[in-house]
Amino acid sequence: MSVSDQSGEAGRAGTFSLKRLLPVIVLVTGFLAFFGFGLDRYLSFQTLKDNRDLLLQWRDENYLVAALSFTGLYAVLSGFSVPVGLWMTLAGGFMFGTVAGGFLSLFGASAGATAVFLAARFAFGDVLRARAGASIAKMEAGFRENQLSYMLILRLVPLFPFWLVNLVPAFLNVSTRVYIFGTLFGMIPGALVYASVGNGLASVFESGAEPDLGIIFSPEILIPICGLAVLALIPVLYKKFSKSNI
């Protein structure tokens, strides 16, 4: 390949196009439409309480359809980066129980997150790397050595916004397989914790109280999750220690 051909490809990689931006435009439009139509007002305990009998009846009469519809809705809303993860996972636990609700939420959130990841990488990945040069290349190289460990940590530790964790790996050239695997397994603890809270909403509603949404930050929950994050760090630390002793 000639120098002119290489420079031409680099130039194309460093430019935006409508084709590249189309998936992102669709996701942003969905995000704006959600709030534009005022759908965010339904994100409340009162909504679940008011529709409790209707939701449970629908689940009992159409379990498979209800489960697939719930997962699909979760995936779409997550793809639009609408901040509904907490409410949807609570609803999943409320309708389907801790285990089924937790895993249905997990699959829906993972599908939506993957859509955001792929859209961002397709639209911006090559452009950012072409324009940022050495700085992104250095971060990408460090991340690439321990992709799975870093993905698990980002998903396990509840300190990073969901939308941010969806985007950053796209800019660091994380493989799609590692991204999906890390997302699925890294979000299991949080999904099950909040689904368990949702599973107990019926008794909470009857008592007139509200559930403790900060439960994931309680020591008995947070310490084991942090322990898993430390385990995920072991391969990273091992590689660094091995290199320093060569």
C-alpha contacts under 8 A as a table, 3 or more apart, distances in Angstrom:
res1	aa1	res2	aa2	distance
1	M	5	D	6.25
1	M	6	Q	6.82
2	S	5	D	5.19
2	S	6	Q	6.36
3	V	6	Q	5.11
3	V	7	S	6.16
4	S	7	S	5.13
4	S	8	G	6.03
5	D	8	G	4.97
5	D	9	E	6.27
6	Q	9	E	5.18
6	Q	10	A	6.18
7	S	10	A	4.99
7	S	11	G	6.04
8	G	11	G	5.06
8	G	12	R	6.29
9	E	12	R	5.08
9	E	13	A	6.11
10	A	13	A	5.04
10	A	14	G	6.19
10	A	130	A	6.95
11	G	14	G	5.13
11	G	15	T	6.56
12	R	15	T	5.39
13	A	126	D	5.46
13	A	127	V	5.46
13	A	130	A	6.56
14	G	126	D	6.56
14	G	127	V	4.18
14	G	128	L	7.16
14	G	129	R	7.88
14	G	130	A	5.20
14	G	131	R	6.29
15	T	127	V	6.01
16	F	20	R	6.62
16	F	21	L	7.21
16	F	123	A	7.37
16	F	124	F	7.73
16	F	127	V	7.14
17	S	20	R	5.24
17	S	21	L	6.24
18	L	21	L	5.00
18	L	22	L	5.83
19	K	22	L	5.37
20	R	23	P	7.16
20	R	122	F	6.14
20	R	123	A	4.50
20	R	124	F	7.84
21	L	24	V	5.34
21	L	25	I	6.06
21	L	123	A	5.18
22	L	25	I	4.98
22	L	26	V	6.26
23	P	26	V	5.17
23	P	27	L	6.41
23	P	119	A	5.49
23	P	123	A	7.67
24	V	27	L	5.10
24	V	28	V	6.06
24	V	116	V	7.91
24	V	119	A	5.80
24	V	120	A	6.77
24	V	123	A	7.08
25	I	28	V	5.14
25	I	29	T	5.96
26	V	29	T	5.12
26	V	30	G	6.27
27	L	30	G	5.11
27	L	31	F	6.30
27	L	79	G	6.55
27	L	80	F	4.80
27	L	81	S	7.66
27	L	116	V	7.79
28	V	31	F	4.98
28	V	32	L	6.22
28	V	80	F	6.45
29	T	32	L	5.16
29	T	33	A	5.97
29	T	80	F	7.98
30	G	33	A	5.04
30	G	34	F	6.13
30	G	80	F	5.45
31	F	34	F	5.33
31	F	35	F	6.84
31	F	80	F	4.95
31	F	81	S	6.48
31	F	82	V	5.94
32	L	35	F	5.49
32	L	36	G	5.76
33	A	36	G	4.70
33	A	37	F	5.91
34	F	37	F	5.65
34	F	38	G	6.49
34	F	39	L	5.55
34	F	40	D	6.94
34	F	82	V	7.61
35	F	38	G	4.88
35	F	39	L	5.89
35	F	40	D	5.99
36	G	39	L	7.71
38	G	41	R	6.00
39	L	42	Y	5.86
39	L	43	L	7.83
40	D	43	L	5.49
41	R	44	S	7.21
42	Y	47	T	5.84
43	L	47	T	6.98
43	L	84	V	7.34
43	L	87	W	6.38
44	S	47	T	5.41
44	S	48	L	6.95
44	S	87	W	7.45
45	F	48	L	5.22
45	F	49	K	6.11
45	F	210	E	7.97
46	Q	49	K	4.91
46	Q	50	D	5.91
47	T	50	D	5.20
47	T	51	N	6.13
48	L	51	N	5.26
48	L	52	R	5.58
48	L	91	A	7.32
49	K	52	R	5.11
49	K	205	F	6.83
50	D	53	D	7.94
51	N	54	L	5.32
51	N	55	L	6.04
52	R	55	L	5.37
52	R	56	L	6.22
53	D	56	L	5.27
53	D	57	Q	5.98
54	L	57	Q	5.20
54	L	58	W	6.14
55	L	58	W	5.15
55	L	59	R	6.18
55	L	95	M	7.07
56	L	59	R	4.99
56	L	60	D	6.13
56	L	95	M	6.20
57	Q	60	D	5.11
57	Q	61	E	6.16
58	W	61	E	5.27
58	W	62	N	5.83
58	W	63	Y	7.43
58	W	66	A	6.97
59	R	62	N	5.29
59	R	63	Y	4.69
59	R	66	A	5.51
59	R	67	A	7.73
59	R	95	M	7.04
60	D	63	Y	5.62
62	N	65	V	5.36
62	N	66	A	5.80
63	Y	66	A	5.06
63	Y	67	A	6.03
64	L	67	A	5.12
64	L	68	L	6.13
65	V	68	L	5.22
65	V	69	S	5.88
66	A	69	S	5.10
66	A	70	F	5.96
67	A	70	F	5.19
67	A	71	T	6.21
67	A	96	F	7.99
67	A	104	L	7.20
68	L	71	T	5.15
68	L	72	G	6.00
69	S	72	G	5.07
69	S	73	L	5.99
70	F	73	L	5.20
70	F	74	Y	6.11
70	F	92	G	7.60
70	F	104	L	7.65
70	F	108	G	7.97
71	T	74	Y	5.09
71	T	75	A	6.16
71	T	104	L	5.68
71	T	105	S	6.34
71	T	107	F	6.78
71	T	108	G	4.63
72	G	75	A	5.05
72	G	76	V	6.23
72	G	108	G	6.19
73	L	76	V	5.14
73	L	77	L	6.14
73	L	108	G	7.49
74	Y	77	L	5.28
74	Y	78	S	5.97
74	Y	85	G	7.78
74	Y	88	M	6.71
74	Y	105	S	6.88
74	Y	108	G	4.89
74	Y	109	A	6.07
74	Y	112	G	7.38
75	A	78	S	5.15
75	A	79	G	5.99
75	A	107	F	7.76
75	A	108	G	4.23
75	A	109	A	5.41
75	A	110	S	7.28
75	A	111	A	5.38
75	A	112	G	4.21
75	A	113	A	7.74
76	V	79	G	5.01
76	V	80	F	6.29
76	V	108	G	7.98
76	V	112	G	5.95
77	L	80	F	5.03
77	L	81	S	6.35
77	L	82	V	5.59
77	L	84	V	7.16
77	L	112	G	7.11
78	S	81	S	4.85
78	S	82	V	5.92
78	S	83	P	7.53
78	S	84	V	7.39
78	S	85	G	7.24
78	S	108	G	7.65
78	S	109	A	5.78
78	S	111	A	7.94
78	S	112	G	4.55
78	S	113	A	6.17
79	G	82	V	7.65
79	G	111	A	7.66
79	G	112	G	3.97
79	G	113	A	5.88
79	G	114	T	7.79
79	G	115	A	5.77
79	G	116	V	5.57
80	F	112	G	7.65
80	F	116	V	7.75
81	S	116	V	7.79
81	S	163	W	6.06
83	P	86	L	7.74
84	V	87	W	5.33
84	V	88	M	5.86
85	G	88	M	5.25
85	G	89	T	6.02
85	G	109	A	7.34
86	L	89	T	5.31
86	L	90	L	6.18
86	L	194	Y	7.24
87	W	90	L	5.08
87	W	91	A	6.09
88	M	91	A	4.93
88	M	92	G	6.03
88	M	105	S	7.09
89	T	92	G	4.86
89	T	93	G	6.26
89	T	101	G	7.09
89	T	102	G	6.66
89	T	105	S	5.49
89	T	191	A	6.60
89	T	194	Y	6.16
89	T	195	A	5.52
89	T	198	G	7.26
90	L	93	G	5.22
90	L	94	F	6.05
90	L	194	Y	5.80
90	L	195	A	5.21
90	L	196	S	7.81
90	L	197	V	6.52
90	L	198	G	4.09
90	L	199	N	7.46
91	A	94	F	4.83
91	A	95	M	6.04
91	A	101	G	7.89
91	A	195	A	7.62
91	A	198	G	6.02
92	G	95	M	5.28
92	G	96	F	5.71
92	G	97	G	7.07
92	G	98	T	7.95
92	G	100	A	7.87
92	G	101	G	4.23
92	G	102	G	6.57
92	G	104	L	7.10
92	G	105	S	6.31
92	G	195	A	6.27
92	G	198	G	6.96
93	G	96	F	5.35
93	G	97	G	4.46
93	G	98	T	4.97
93	G	99	V	7.70
93	G	100	A	7.48
93	G	101	G	4.41
93	G	102	G	6.25
93	G	194	Y	7.41
93	G	195	A	3.98
93	G	196	S	5.94
93	G	197	V	7.06
93	G	198	G	4.37
93	G	199	N	4.50
94	F	97	G	5.99
94	F	98	T	7.97
94	F	101	G	7.51
94	F	195	A	7.23
94	F	198	G	4.45
94	F	199	N	4.42
94	F	200	G	7.02
94	F	201	L	6.31
94	F	202	A	7.48
95	M	101	G	7.00
95	M	199	N	7.40
96	F	99	V	7.85
96	F	100	A	5.61
96	F	101	G	4.72
96	F	199	N	7.67
97	G	100	A	5.74
97	G	101	G	5.19
97	G	102	G	7.61
97	G	195	A	6.99
97	G	196	S	7.13
97	G	198	G	7.67
97	G	199	N	5.14
98	T	101	G	5.34
98	T	102	G	5.57
98	T	192	L	6.19
98	T	193	V	7.99
98	T	195	A	4.86
98	T	196	S	4.59
98	T	197	V	7.98
98	T	198	G	7.50
98	T	199	N	5.73
99	V	102	G	5.08
99	V	103	F	6.18
99	V	192	L	6.61
99	V	195	A	7.47
99	V	196	S	7.94
100	A	103	F	5.34
100	A	104	L	6.01
101	G	104	L	5.17
101	G	105	S	6.04
101	G	192	L	7.97
101	G	195	A	5.96
102	G	105	S	5.19
102	G	106	L	6.10
102	G	188	I	7.72
102	G	191	A	5.03
102	G	192	L	4.77
102	G	193	V	7.98
102	G	194	Y	7.62
102	G	195	A	5.05
102	G	196	S	7.79
103	F	106	L	4.70
103	F	107	F	6.11
103	F	188	I	7.61
103	F	191	A	7.19
103	F	192	L	7.50
104	L	107	F	5.26
104	L	108	G	6.21
105	S	108	G	5.14
105	S	109	A	5.97
105	S	191	A	6.76
106	L	109	A	5.25
106	L	110	S	5.96
106	L	184	L	6.70
106	L	187	M	6.87
106	L	188	I	6.79
106	L	191	A	6.20
107	F	110	S	5.14
107	F	111	A	6.09
107	F	184	L	7.35
108	G	111	A	5.24
108	G	112	G	6.31
109	A	112	G	5.21
109	A	113	A	5.99
110	S	113	A	5.02
110	S	114	T	6.03
110	S	180	I	7.02
110	S	183	T	6.24
110	S	184	L	6.12
111	A	114	T	5.19
111	A	115	A	6.36
112	G	115	A	5.11
112	G	116	V	6.46
113	A	116	V	5.18
113	A	117	F	6.17
113	A	163	W	7.80
113	A	166	N	5.66
114	T	117	F	4.92
114	T	118	L	6.08
114	T	166	N	7.34
114	T	179	Y	7.68
114	T	180	I	6.73
115	A	118	L	5.28
115	A	119	A	6.05
116	V	119	A	5.14
116	V	120	A	6.00
116	V	166	N	6.32
116	V	167	L	7.00
117	F	120	A	5.29
117	F	121	R	6.12
117	F	166	N	5.44
117	F	167	L	5.66
117	F	169	P	7.37
117	F	170	A	5.44
118	L	121	R	5.16
118	L	122	F	5.98
118	L	170	A	7.03
118	L	176	T	7.94
119	A	122	F	5.19
119	A	123	A	6.04
120	A	123	A	5.17
120	A	124	F	5.61
120	A	125	G	6.69
120	A	167	L	6.48
120	A	170	A	6.13
120	A	171	F	7.68
121	R	124	F	5.43
121	R	125	G	4.34
121	R	126	D	7.40
121	R	170	A	4.73
121	R	171	F	6.24
121	R	173	N	7.72
122	F	125	G	6.16
122	F	126	D	7.64
123	A	126	D	7.80
123	A	127	V	7.77
124	F	127	V	5.15
124	F	128	L	5.91
124	F	171	F	7.32
125	G	128	L	5.48
125	G	129	R	6.30
125	G	170	A	6.32
125	G	171	F	4.92
125	G	172	L	7.67
125	G	173	N	7.32
126	D	129	R	5.19
126	D	130	A	6.00
127	V	130	A	5.16
127	V	131	R	6.20
128	L	131	R	5.17
128	L	132	A	5.68
128	L	136	I	7.94
128	L	171	F	7.19
129	R	132	A	5.25
129	R	133	G	5.73
129	R	136	I	6.08
129	R	137	A	7.02
129	R	171	F	7.56
130	A	133	G	5.72
132	A	135	S	6.16
132	A	136	I	5.81
133	G	136	I	5.94
133	G	137	A	6.18
134	A	137	A	4.87
134	A	138	K	5.97
135	S	138	K	5.32
135	S	139	M	6.49
136	I	139	M	5.14
136	I	140	E	5.89
136	I	172	L	7.26
137	A	140	E	4.98
137	A	141	A	6.06
138	K	141	A	5.17
138	K	142	G	6.36
139	M	142	G	5.20
139	M	143	F	6.07
139	M	172	L	7.09
140	E	143	F	5.09
140	E	144	R	5.86
140	E	172	L	4.73
140	E	173	N	6.66
141	A	144	R	5.11
141	A	145	E	6.58
142	G	145	E	5.64
142	G	146	N	7.34
143	F	146	N	5.67
143	F	147	Q	5.50
143	F	150	Y	7.18
143	F	172	L	7.10
143	F	174	V	7.83
144	R	147	Q	5.03
144	R	172	L	7.83
144	R	173	N	7.69
144	R	174	V	6.68
146	N	149	S	5.43
146	N	150	Y	6.22
146	N	235	P	7.43
146	N	236	V	6.20
147	Q	150	Y	5.37
147	Q	151	M	6.11
147	Q	174	V	6.52
147	Q	178	V	6.90
148	L	151	M	5.06
148	L	152	L	6.11
148	L	178	V	5.83
148	L	179	Y	7.47
148	L	181	F	7.88
148	L	182	G	5.91
149	S	152	L	5.26
149	S	153	I	6.29
149	S	182	G	7.93
149	S	232	A	5.01
149	S	233	L	6.00
149	S	235	P	7.13
149	S	236	V	7.11
150	Y	153	I	5.10
150	Y	154	L	6.13
150	Y	232	A	7.54
150	Y	233	L	7.52
151	M	154	L	5.13
151	M	155	R	6.21
151	M	178	V	7.83
151	M	179	Y	6.74
151	M	182	G	5.18
151	M	183	T	6.91
151	M	186	G	7.50
152	L	155	R	5.20
152	L	156	L	5.82
152	L	182	G	5.03
152	L	183	T	6.92
152	L	185	F	7.24
152	L	186	G	4.80
152	L	229	A	7.05
152	L	232	A	6.50
153	I	156	L	5.08
153	I	157	V	5.91
153	I	186	G	7.22
153	I	229	A	5.14
153	I	232	A	6.46
153	I	233	L	7.50
154	L	157	V	5.86
154	L	158	P	7.94
154	L	160	F	6.92
154	L	165	V	6.62
154	L	186	G	7.79
155	R	158	P	7.13
155	R	165	V	7.42
155	R	182	G	7.35
155	R	183	T	6.21
155	R	186	G	4.75
155	R	187	M	5.63
156	L	186	G	4.93
156	L	187	M	6.04
156	L	189	P	7.46
156	L	190	G	7.58
156	L	225	I	6.48
156	L	226	C	7.55
156	L	228	L	7.54
156	L	229	A	6.26
157	V	160	F	7.22
157	V	225	I	7.00
157	V	226	C	6.65
157	V	229	A	6.86
158	P	161	P	7.87
160	F	164	L	6.93
160	F	165	V	6.74
161	P	164	L	5.31
161	P	165	V	6.47
162	F	165	V	5.34
162	F	166	N	6.35
163	W	166	N	5.04
163	W	167	L	6.45
164	L	167	L	5.19
164	L	168	V	6.16
165	V	168	V	5.65
165	V	169	P	6.96
166	N	169	P	6.71
166	N	170	A	7.38
167	L	170	A	5.38
167	L	171	F	6.89
168	V	171	F	5.37
168	V	172	L	6.54
169	P	172	L	4.97
169	P	173	N	6.31
169	P	174	V	5.35
169	P	179	Y	7.58
170	A	173	N	5.55
170	A	174	V	6.21
171	F	174	V	7.83
174	V	178	V	6.94
174	V	179	Y	6.53
175	S	178	V	5.38
175	S	179	Y	6.15
176	T	179	Y	5.00
176	T	180	I	6.15
177	R	180	I	5.33
177	R	181	F	6.13
178	V	181	F	5.09
178	V	182	G	5.85
179	Y	182	G	5.26
179	Y	183	T	5.95
180	I	183	T	5.11
180	I	184	L	6.06
181	F	184	L	5.30
181	F	185	F	6.21
182	G	185	F	5.46
182	G	186	G	5.48
183	T	186	G	5.19
183	T	187	M	5.99
184	L	187	M	5.70
184	L	188	I	6.63
185	F	188	I	5.43
186	G	189	P	7.28
187	M	190	G	5.59
187	M	191	A	6.06
188	I	191	A	5.21
188	I	192	L	6.16
189	P	192	L	5.37
189	P	193	V	6.16
189	P	225	I	7.13
190	G	193	V	5.12
190	G	194	Y	6.25
190	G	216	I	7.24
191	A	194	Y	5.52
191	A	195	A	5.96
192	L	195	A	4.99
192	L	196	S	6.00
193	V	196	S	5.23
193	V	197	V	6.56
193	V	216	I	6.93
194	Y	197	V	4.94
194	Y	198	G	6.25
194	Y	213	L	7.86
194	Y	216	I	7.88
195	A	198	G	4.87
195	A	199	N	6.04
196	S	199	N	4.88
196	S	200	G	6.52
197	V	200	G	5.32
197	V	201	L	6.58
197	V	211	P	7.03
197	V	213	L	7.98
198	G	201	L	5.12
199	N	202	A	7.32
200	G	203	S	5.87
200	G	204	V	6.48
201	L	204	V	4.80
201	L	205	F	5.95
201	L	211	P	7.23
202	A	205	F	5.25
202	A	206	E	6.33
203	S	206	E	5.03
203	S	207	S	6.26
204	V	207	S	5.19
204	V	208	G	6.27
204	V	209	A	5.54
204	V	210	E	6.28
204	V	211	P	6.70
205	F	208	G	5.06
205	F	209	A	6.27
205	F	210	E	7.26
206	E	209	A	7.86
212	D	215	I	5.72
213	L	216	I	7.37
214	G	217	F	5.57
214	G	218	S	7.03
215	I	218	S	5.23
215	I	221	I	7.25
216	I	221	I	5.51
216	I	222	L	5.89
217	F	221	I	6.55
217	F	222	L	5.22
218	S	221	I	5.52
218	S	222	L	5.77
219	P	222	L	5.07
219	P	223	I	5.43
220	E	223	I	5.98
220	E	224	P	7.02
221	I	224	P	5.91
221	I	225	I	6.58
222	L	225	I	5.13
222	L	226	C	6.06
223	I	226	C	5.09
223	I	227	G	6.06
224	P	227	G	4.80
224	P	228	L	6.32
225	I	228	L	5.11
225	I	229	A	6.36
226	C	229	A	4.86
226	C	230	V	6.21
227	G	230	V	5.08
227	G	231	L	6.33
228	L	231	L	5.00
228	L	232	A	6.25
229	A	232	A	4.99
229	A	233	L	6.37
230	V	233	L	4.98
230	V	234	I	6.59
231	L	234	I	5.32
232	A	235	P	6.86
232	A	236	V	7.99
233	L	236	V	5.28
233	L	237	L	6.26
234	I	237	L	5.14
234	I	238	Y	5.95
235	P	238	Y	5.01
235	P	239	K	6.19
236	V	239	K	5.35
236	V	240	K	6.34
237	L	240	K	5.13
237	L	241	F	6.02
238	Y	241	F	5.10
238	Y	242	S	6.00
239	K	242	S	5.08
239	K	243	K	6.14
240	K	243	K	5.24
240	K	244	S	6.23
241	F	244	S	5.17
241	F	245	N	6.41
242	S	245	N	5.30
242	S	246	I	6.43
243	K	246	I	5.31
